[in-house]
Amino acid sequence: MNGAWQTFPGAQLLGNGHMGAAVCCGPGELRVLLSHCAFYSGEPEPDPADETAAEAFRLARAAALREDWAEVDRQTERFMGCKGNYGTSLPVGTLVIRIADLEGAPPVMTDRLDMHTGVLRIDGERLTAELCCSHPDRLLLIHLFAPDGVEL
């Protein structure tokens, strides 16, 4: 992880359709910015998808592979709905996990998001964290591993 990871724009994003997490690392801590669908900022609207949406999506994908961005825009207009009303799930809090032995130290960590399992693994010199948002269970799982003697 580099310095960009220490703020939201550089965060790793996890979500399950009900809740989301933006995971940031900083000196001596792991920050998880939480959001939930119950805190939504948009307005309800009818489902814009119709019988042509699947074909429009296929054509948009093919255009993207050709890097024909104007055609991508034309095709996605067919199924994207009202652009002014997408809304977002609002932040509901920040979970801060402090690692006492690392306070003040710059984060020396690597990350890997497994797209098959949805598990984000963060490996550091004195801490390993695994995070996953489970859709069926509607929960955020955080599993921390630390060597003996490291205080969380």
C-alpha positions as CSV (number, residue, x, y, z in Angstrom):
1,M,0.0,0.0,0.0
2,N,1.2,3.4,-0.7
3,G,0.2,6.9,0.6
4,A,-3.0,6.9,-1.5
5,W,-4.3,4.1,0.6
6,Q,-4.4,6.4,3.7
7,T,-7.5,8.4,2.4
8,F,-10.8,7.5,0.9
9,P,-9.9,8.1,-2.8
10,G,-7.2,5.4,-2.6
11,A,-9.2,3.0,-0.4
12,Q,-10.0,-0.6,-1.3
13,L,-13.8,-0.9,-1.6
14,L,-15.9,-3.9,-0.4
15,G,-19.7,-4.3,-0.6
16,N,-22.5,-6.8,-0.6
17,G,-25.6,-5.0,-1.8
18,H,-26.6,-4.0,1.8
19,M,-23.5,-2.6,3.3
20,G,-20.1,-1.2,2.1
21,A,-16.7,-0.7,3.4
22,A,-13.9,1.6,2.2
23,V,-10.7,0.2,3.8
24,C,-7.8,2.6,4.4
25,C,-4.5,2.1,6.2
26,G,-2.5,4.7,8.0
27,P,0.4,4.8,10.5
28,G,-0.5,2.3,13.2
29,E,-4.1,1.8,12.2
30,L,-6.6,0.3,9.9
31,R,-9.7,2.4,9.1
32,V,-13.0,1.0,7.7
33,L,-15.4,3.6,6.5
34,L,-18.9,2.0,6.7
35,S,-22.0,2.6,4.7
36,H,-25.4,0.8,4.7
37,C,-28.4,0.8,2.2
38,A,-30.8,2.0,4.9
39,F,-29.0,5.4,4.7
40,Y,-29.7,6.2,1.1
41,S,-29.6,9.6,-0.5
42,G,-31.6,9.1,-3.7
43,E,-35.3,8.8,-4.6
44,P,-37.1,5.7,-5.8
45,E,-37.7,5.3,-9.5
46,P,-39.1,2.6,-11.7
47,D,-36.7,0.0,-13.0
48,P,-35.4,1.4,-16.3
49,A,-34.4,-2.0,-17.7
50,D,-36.5,-3.4,-20.4
51,E,-36.3,-6.3,-22.8
52,T,-33.5,-4.6,-24.8
53,A,-31.2,-3.9,-21.8
54,A,-29.3,-7.2,-22.1
55,E,-28.6,-6.6,-25.8
56,A,-27.5,-3.0,-25.1
57,F,-25.2,-4.2,-22.3
58,R,-23.6,-6.7,-24.7
59,L,-23.1,-4.0,-27.4
60,A,-21.7,-1.6,-24.8
61,R,-19.1,-4.3,-23.7
62,A,-18.1,-5.0,-27.3
63,A,-17.7,-1.2,-27.9
64,A,-15.6,-0.9,-24.8
65,L,-13.3,-3.6,-26.0
66,R,-12.9,-1.7,-29.3
67,E,-12.4,1.5,-27.2
68,D,-15.3,3.1,-29.0
69,W,-16.4,5.3,-26.0
70,A,-19.1,7.2,-27.9
71,E,-20.8,3.9,-28.7
72,V,-20.5,2.8,-25.1
73,D,-22.3,6.0,-24.1
74,R,-25.1,5.5,-26.7
75,Q,-25.7,1.9,-25.6
76,T,-25.6,2.5,-21.8
77,E,-28.2,5.3,-22.2
78,R,-30.6,2.5,-23.0
79,F,-30.5,1.0,-19.5
80,M,-28.9,3.4,-17.0
81,G,-32.0,5.2,-15.8
82,C,-32.3,8.8,-14.6
83,K,-28.7,10.0,-14.2
84,G,-29.7,12.8,-11.8
85,N,-31.1,10.3,-9.2
86,Y,-28.6,7.6,-8.7
87,G,-28.1,8.5,-5.0
88,T,-25.7,6.7,-2.8
89,S,-25.5,4.8,0.5
90,L,-24.3,7.4,3.0
91,P,-21.5,6.9,5.5
92,V,-22.6,5.7,8.9
93,G,-19.4,5.6,10.8
94,T,-15.7,4.7,10.8
95,L,-14.3,1.7,12.5
96,V,-10.7,2.4,13.6
97,I,-8.4,-0.6,14.6
98,R,-5.2,0.7,16.2
99,I,-2.1,-1.5,16.3
100,A,-0.3,-0.3,19.4
101,D,3.1,-1.6,18.3
102,L,2.9,0.3,15.0
103,E,1.7,3.7,16.1
104,G,3.6,6.4,14.3
105,A,5.2,4.0,11.9
106,P,4.4,4.3,8.2
107,P,2.3,1.4,6.9
108,V,4.4,-1.2,5.0
109,M,1.7,-3.3,3.7
110,T,0.5,-5.1,0.5
111,D,-3.0,-5.9,-0.4
112,R,-4.9,-8.4,-2.6
113,L,-8.6,-8.5,-3.4
114,D,-9.6,-12.0,-4.5
115,M,-12.4,-11.4,-7.0
116,H,-13.6,-15.0,-6.7
117,T,-14.1,-15.0,-3.0
118,G,-14.5,-11.2,-2.3
119,V,-11.9,-11.4,0.4
120,L,-9.5,-8.4,0.8
121,R,-6.2,-9.5,2.4
122,I,-3.8,-7.0,3.8
123,D,-0.4,-8.2,4.7
124,G,1.9,-6.1,6.9
125,E,5.1,-6.6,8.8
126,R,3.3,-7.1,12.1
127,L,-0.4,-7.6,11.1
128,T,-2.5,-9.4,8.6
129,A,-6.1,-8.6,8.0
130,E,-8.8,-10.3,6.0
131,L,-12.1,-8.5,5.2
132,C,-15.2,-9.7,3.4
133,C,-18.7,-8.4,3.0
134,S,-21.0,-11.4,3.0
135,H,-24.3,-11.0,1.0
136,P,-26.2,-14.0,2.4
137,D,-25.2,-13.2,6.0
138,R,-25.4,-9.4,5.5
139,L,-22.3,-8.8,7.5
140,L,-18.8,-7.4,7.3
141,L,-16.2,-9.9,8.5
142,I,-12.8,-8.6,9.7
143,H,-10.3,-11.3,10.7
144,L,-7.0,-10.0,12.2
145,F,-3.8,-12.0,12.6
146,A,-0.9,-10.7,14.7
147,P,2.2,-12.4,15.9
148,D,2.6,-13.1,19.6
149,G,3.2,-10.0,21.6
150,V,1.6,-7.5,19.1
151,E,-1.1,-5.6,20.9
152,L,-4.2,-4.5,18.9
